[in-house]
């Protein structure tokens, strides 16, 4: 909220937190996954361990971030990238299937967006979202 207020009014807000609270916040979703499945978390980089696709993808000019949070949005994304059959493919139809087949879906998504120019790969009038509702943002790596 403080950052939103700073952007809106230029003033910001007082923010108070503890190291403990911050530590707990950055452990999500890894601790929940560990307690649910008993499996220690691995390195995920920019990808989300529980949502696929939810990662940075290269295009002709820039990297973009695509985040899909549910099966319906994935079907819409599949249509938008010109491959609607991915939305009903048994390897990708449900999020748990996409997690199990993360590498294959990543490769297919890369093939579809790589020839496009940056943000226009999935551009819509929805202000940074595709027509299907998936997030699409230019990724800045320094």
LINKAKA-V36996 format. One record per pair of residues at least 24 apart in sequence whose ideal C-beta (glycine too) atoms are under 10 Angstrom apart, sorted by the first residue. I is the first residue (numbers start at 1). J is the second residue. If there is no record, write none. Layout:
BEGIN
i-><I & I>
j-><J & J>
END
This chain:
BEGIN
i-><46 & 46 & 47 & 47 & 48 & 49 & 49 & 50 & 50 & 50 & 51 & 51 & 51 & 52 & 52 & 52 & 52 & 52 & 52 & 52 & 52 & 52 & 52 & 52 & 52 & 52 & 53 & 53 & 53 & 53 & 53 & 53 & 53 & 53 & 53 & 53 & 54 & 54 & 54 & 54 & 54 & 55 & 55 & 55 & 55 & 55 & 55 & 56 & 56 & 56 & 57 & 57 & 57 & 57 & 57 & 57 & 57 & 57 & 57 & 57 & 57 & 58 & 58 & 58 & 58 & 58 & 58 & 59 & 59 & 59 & 59 & 59 & 59 & 59 & 59 & 59 & 59 & 59 & 59 & 59 & 60 & 60 & 60 & 60 & 60 & 60 & 60 & 60 & 61 & 61 & 61 & 61 & 61 & 61 & 61 & 62 & 62 & 62 & 62 & 62 & 62 & 62 & 62 & 62 & 62 & 63 & 63 & 63 & 63 & 63 & 63 & 64 & 64 & 64 & 64 & 64 & 64 & 64 & 64 & 64 & 64 & 64 & 64 & 64 & 65 & 65 & 65 & 65 & 65 & 65 & 65 & 66 & 66 & 66 & 66 & 66 & 66 & 66 & 66 & 66 & 66 & 67 & 67 & 67 & 67 & 67 & 68 & 68 & 68 & 68 & 68 & 68 & 68 & 68 & 68 & 69 & 69 & 69 & 69 & 70 & 70 & 70 & 70 & 71 & 71 & 71 & 71 & 72 & 72 & 73 & 73 & 73 & 73 & 73 & 73 & 74 & 74 & 74 & 74 & 75 & 76 & 76 & 76 & 76 & 76 & 77 & 77 & 77 & 77 & 77 & 77 & 77 & 77 & 77 & 78 & 78 & 78 & 78 & 78 & 78 & 79 & 79 & 79 & 80 & 80 & 80 & 80 & 80 & 80 & 80 & 80 & 80 & 80 & 80 & 80 & 81 & 81 & 81 & 81 & 81 & 81 & 81 & 81 & 81 & 81 & 81 & 82 & 82 & 83 & 83 & 83 & 83 & 86 & 87>
j-><139 & 141 & 102 & 106 & 99 & 99 & 102 & 95 & 96 & 99 & 95 & 98 & 99 & 92 & 95 & 96 & 97 & 98 & 99 & 100 & 101 & 102 & 103 & 105 & 106 & 109 & 77 & 92 & 98 & 102 & 105 & 106 & 108 & 109 & 110 & 134 & 95 & 98 & 102 & 134 & 135 & 102 & 105 & 106 & 109 & 110 & 139 & 137 & 139 & 141 & 106 & 109 & 110 & 112 & 113 & 114 & 116 & 121 & 122 & 136 & 139 & 110 & 113 & 114 & 118 & 121 & 139 & 110 & 113 & 114 & 115 & 116 & 117 & 118 & 119 & 120 & 121 & 122 & 138 & 139 & 113 & 114 & 115 & 116 & 117 & 118 & 120 & 121 & 116 & 117 & 118 & 119 & 120 & 121 & 138 & 116 & 117 & 118 & 119 & 120 & 121 & 138 & 139 & 140 & 141 & 118 & 137 & 138 & 139 & 140 & 141 & 113 & 116 & 118 & 119 & 120 & 121 & 122 & 123 & 135 & 136 & 137 & 138 & 139 & 128 & 134 & 135 & 136 & 137 & 138 & 139 & 109 & 113 & 121 & 122 & 130 & 134 & 135 & 136 & 137 & 139 & 129 & 134 & 135 & 136 & 137 & 95 & 98 & 105 & 109 & 130 & 132 & 133 & 134 & 135 & 95 & 133 & 134 & 135 & 94 & 95 & 133 & 134 & 95 & 96 & 97 & 98 & 132 & 133 & 129 & 130 & 132 & 133 & 134 & 135 & 98 & 105 & 132 & 134 & 132 & 130 & 131 & 132 & 133 & 134 & 109 & 112 & 122 & 130 & 131 & 132 & 133 & 134 & 136 & 105 & 108 & 109 & 112 & 132 & 134 & 130 & 131 & 132 & 112 & 113 & 121 & 122 & 123 & 124 & 130 & 131 & 132 & 133 & 134 & 136 & 108 & 109 & 111 & 112 & 113 & 116 & 121 & 122 & 130 & 132 & 134 & 112 & 113 & 108 & 109 & 111 & 112 & 112 & 132>
END
